[in-house]
């Protein structure tokens, strides 16, 4: 009997022993992971694994909430409406058909792609104010990109004379009085 040994219980995989992350979607496992994060028993790699699992689990709900808030902001937010109206006057069109809410794998709030439009990272949006700030940031970036594209086009036209007055007016910032 001295030679018989009890087998070691295997409750976690080797990767969870290294990181502190316990895979699983049930409520008990989620709370165990949250407690491990709060007590400092989970490594940075484990925290990232937990965030990825949470983002995948909540993807549909996050995207739905983001799209509802996006549509609300396009209708009622003063800054978003102002930017949208001015972009429309410049010949652009930013609305719900080219502002996409998606789950992102990188930790960022959003981005812009000239072919597809604005992408909002639904899994990174904390609240409607964060979404409004991100949309405004990306809309301003879009306008600047369009303006740079227009300047490159104008400068490529034969017979164009470099008029630095236009550029100085565009980039000039006067101090507040």
Order of alpha helices (4+ residues) and beta strands (2+ residues): alpha-alpha-alpha-alpha-alpha-beta-beta-beta-alpha-alpha
